[in-house]
């Protein structure tokens, strides 16, 4: 546990090794990792039952995580950390890195989210991928994804975190490009992999700087010594960590991979957006609070990036007709709220994690709901081809509606409690930032209402040969569970429970009277969302919806359809200059480097080819050469004497 107090970071550490149920901490990671290994190594021998094993193992991890969570609730705040040393990972020079695990309030909540929501996605996938010929491999990759994310959040040091970080990147590459026979899926996987490598460079450089500065990569050691580091060092560390977070969490300017990642099967989208990949960046920032609390300039950059991401993602969500891409734009925006909370420091860390958890519930609900709609609509993703689906798919509609009410912040639903607390904290810190967060909430109300209207309401627009139908129970039961969590997730704020629970990790903000009463902020936020909902009703719900998107639209809509030209910006600033630089380097290598190395031998060869002609083997030629040489010498002597 790493709490902040006046004067710097004070690590609160329980040196006692794990005992009881906590001794099974390693098994939380090992179970899904074993599932991935069995299915990949066993091959076709596991085709008939591999998906069932791959589903049972994460459920086992969830059971252990739940038992540990109950156990840690019975401890005092100062005794809610359990460490487990497995073995010495590697030792070289002054660097000794153990395979050490850390269980504390922050990792406890992440474990419940990853294994709980992840298990529901596995169950759903049994029905969704039932007819896919490579189903066993798909479930193996899902298990690998969970194992990597669990390693990321359980490691006690940055190197172990980086191991999980890269594992998440690998698993996402395999799953986004799972249908690799589609060129678009293969390209999307490569794009996600490459863009994430940019962020990974930031994290790897930060880890190197940690070792140079503190002689360790352990959270405990770094948090204890952070106060002795220079302002410049902690600022650089904060910015490098932010770069890594932007890559994994699809935040500006490394967000371009997120919408393309929808090429993967829908359960992958749910897993990436709700329980694993995009939450990793938020975890990194909150876990590294002992750095950011000492680097106010880095915190400011986090806030700026978050605000841009909130509005950028919301803009995209307003214009996309692809149901999954509209939800992906929403994810970018909602992760922006979490990053905003993390950037606001001690006052916002707990609320960032609170919104991360509630978002995990309602976004998994909606992505799986979108998959259910696609399942009933012959895999069509265009919302303009839907309409009135609620009549044919009542369970999907009702469960999706719970997620919709949660994300727009309808009073009483989970998103209402979590997002409003971030907006309230932002307004208290900086009114401009707070107003931007409020604007994002209003736009969320608009694009999510538009999605609901295009999909479940308005007139039906599907083809005659399409017959929407409800999904099987193996798919709808996870939807019902997630819908319930979308409604009830707000209870975590009751009595400020989540704030108190996380305080040993995130610290406690000093009590100050906010400039605007909390009730007033709530009323304003609900009113702004209501305006967004009303606009969607008047612009979409009360008008005829054409099956094909009109081309004569405003520049705002065009920009949203083109993802606010994120790909164009990347191509102009990075891809094309990189391509030209590569071409220039290849030409330099070919003509300058190779030319220099091969030019001498070529010249000697040319001289040799001329000299060979003089050595032809004819006596008369040699006699003529002697005569010519003698005459030249004689003429030279005459010229010299005459002079």
Rosetta blueprint (number, residue, H / E / L):
1 X L
2 X E
3 X E
4 X E
5 X E
6 X L
7 X L
8 X E
9 X E
10 X E
11 X E
12 X L
13 X L
14 X L
15 X L
16 X L
17 X E
18 X L
19 X L
20 X H
21 X H
22 X H
23 X H
24 X H
25 X H
26 X H
27 X H
28 X H
29 X H
30 X H
31 X H
32 X H
33 X H
34 X H
35 X H
36 X H
37 X H
38 X H
39 X H
40 X H
41 X H
42 X H
43 X H
44 X H
45 X H
46 X H
47 X L
48 X L
49 X L
50 X H
51 X H
52 X H
53 X H
54 X H
55 X H
56 X H
57 X H
58 X H
59 X H
60 X H
61 X H
62 X H
63 X H
64 X H
65 X H
66 X H
67 X H
68 X H
69 X H
70 X H
71 X H
72 X H
73 X H
74 X L
75 X L
76 X L
77 X H
78 X H
79 X H
80 X L
81 X L
82 X E
83 X E
84 X E
85 X E
86 X E
87 X E
88 X E
89 X E
90 X E
91 X E
92 X E
93 X L
94 X L
95 X E
96 X E
97 X E
98 X E
99 X E
100 X E
101 X E
102 X E
103 X E
104 X L
105 X H
106 X H
107 X H
108 X H
109 X H
110 X H
111 X H
112 X H
113 X H
114 X H
115 X H
116 X H
117 X H
118 X H
119 X H
120 X H
121 X H
122 X H
123 X H
124 X H
125 X H
126 X H
127 X H
128 X H
129 X L
130 X L
131 X L
132 X L
133 X L
134 X L
135 X H
136 X H
137 X H
138 X H
139 X H
140 X H
141 X H
142 X H
143 X H
144 X H
145 X H
146 X H
147 X H
148 X H
149 X H
150 X H
151 X H
152 X H
153 X H
154 X H
155 X E
156 X L
157 X E
158 X H
159 X H
160 X H
161 X H
162 X H
163 X H
164 X H
165 X H
166 X H
167 X H
168 X H
169 X H
170 X H
171 X H
172 X H
173 X H
174 X H
175 X H
176 X H
177 X L
178 X L
179 X L
180 X L
181 X L
182 X L
183 X H
184 X H
185 X H
186 X H
187 X H
188 X H
189 X H
190 X H
191 X H
192 X H
193 X H
194 X H
195 X H
196 X H
197 X H
198 X H
199 X H
200 X H
201 X H
202 X H
203 X H
204 X H
205 X H
206 X H
207 X H
208 X H
209 X H
210 X H
211 X H
212 X H
213 X H
214 X H
215 X L
216 X L
217 X L
218 X E
219 X H
220 X H
221 X H
222 X H
223 X H
224 X H
225 X H
226 X H
227 X H
228 X H
229 X L
230 X L
231 X H
232 X H
233 X H
234 X H
235 X H
236 X H
237 X H
238 X H
239 X H
240 X H
241 X H
242 X H
243 X H
244 X H
245 X H
246 X H
247 X H
248 X H
249 X L
250 X L
251 X L
252 X L
253 X L
254 X L
255 X L
256 X L
257 X H
258 X H
259 X H
260 X H
261 X H
262 X H
263 X H
264 X L
265 X L
266 X H
267 X H
268 X H
269 X H
270 X H
271 X H
272 X H
273 X H
274 X H
275 X H
276 X L
277 X H
278 X H
279 X H
280 X H
281 X H
282 X H
283 X H
284 X H
285 X H
286 X H
287 X H
288 X L
289 X H
290 X H
291 X H
292 X H
293 X L
294 X L
295 X L
296 X H
297 X H
298 X H
299 X H
300 X H
301 X H
302 X H
303 X H
304 X H
305 X H
306 X H
307 X H
308 X H
309 X H
310 X H
311 X H
312 X H
313 X H
314 X H
315 X H
316 X H
317 X H
318 X H
319 X H
320 X L
321 X L
322 X E
323 X H
324 X H
325 X H
326 X H
327 X H
328 X H
329 X H
330 X H
331 X H
332 X H
333 X H
334 X H
335 X H
336 X H
337 X H
338 X H
339 X H
340 X H
341 X H
342 X H
343 X H
344 X L
345 X H
346 X H
347 X H
348 X L
349 X H
350 X H
351 X H
352 X H
353 X H
354 X H
355 X H
356 X H
357 X H
358 X H
359 X H
360 X H
361 X H
362 X H
363 X H
364 X H
365 X H
366 X H
367 X H
368 X H
369 X H
370 X H
371 X H
372 X H
373 X H
374 X H
375 X H
376 X H
377 X L
378 X L
379 X L
380 X L
381 X L
382 X E
383 X H
384 X H
385 X H
386 X L
387 X L
388 X L
389 X H
390 X H
391 X H
392 X L
393 X L
394 X H
395 X H
396 X H
397 X H
398 X H
399 X H
400 X H
401 X H
402 X H
403 X H
404 X H
405 X H
406 X H
407 X H
408 X H
409 X L
410 X L
411 X L
412 X L
413 X L
414 X H
415 X H
416 X H
417 X H
418 X H
419 X H
420 X H
421 X H
422 X H
423 X H
424 X H
425 X H
426 X H
427 X H
428 X H
429 X H
430 X L
431 X H
432 X H
433 X H
434 X H
435 X H
436 X H
437 X H
438 X H
439 X H
440 X H
441 X H
442 X H
443 X H
444 X H
445 X H
446 X H
447 X H
448 X H
449 X H
450 X H
451 X H
452 X H
453 X H
454 X H
455 X H
456 X H
457 X L
458 X L
459 X L
460 X L
461 X L
462 X L
463 X L
464 X L
465 X L
466 X L
467 X L
468 X L
469 X L
470 X L
471 X L
472 X L
473 X H
474 X H
475 X H
476 X H
477 X H
478 X H
479 X H
480 X H
481 X H
482 X H
483 X H
484 X H
485 X H
486 X H
487 X H
488 X H
489 X H
490 X H
491 X H
492 X H
493 X H
494 X H
495 X H
496 X H
497 X H
498 X H
499 X H
500 X H
501 X H
502 X H
503 X H
504 X H
505 X H
506 X H
507 X L
508 X L
509 X L
510 X L
511 X L
512 X L
513 X L
514 X L
515 X L
516 X L
517 X L
518 X H
519 X H
520 X H
521 X H
522 X H
523 X H
524 X H
525 X H
526 X H
527 X H
528 X H
529 X H
530 X H
531 X H
532 X H
533 X H
534 X H
535 X H
536 X H
537 X H
538 X H
539 X H
540 X H
541 X H
542 X L
543 X L
544 X L
545 X L
546 X L
547 X L
548 X L
549 X L
550 X L
551 X L
552 X L
553 X L
554 X L
555 X H
556 X H
557 X H
558 X H
559 X H
560 X H
561 X H
562 X L
563 X H
564 X H
565 X H
566 X H
567 X H
568 X H
569 X H
570 X H
571 X H
572 X H
573 X H
574 X H
575 X H
576 X H
577 X H
578 X H
579 X H
580 X H
581 X H
582 X H
583 X H
584 X H
585 X H
586 X H
587 X H
588 X H
589 X H
590 X H
591 X H
592 X H
593 X H
594 X H
595 X H
596 X H
597 X H
598 X H
599 X H
600 X H
601 X H
602 X H
603 X H
604 X H
605 X H
606 X H
607 X H
608 X H
609 X H
610 X H
611 X H
612 X H
613 X H
614 X H
615 X L
616 X L
617 X L
618 X L
619 X H
620 X H
621 X H
622 X H
623 X H
624 X H
625 X H
626 X H
627 X H
628 X H
629 X H
630 X H
631 X H
632 X H
633 X H
634 X H
635 X H
636 X H
637 X H
638 X H
639 X H
640 X H
641 X H
642 X H
643 X L
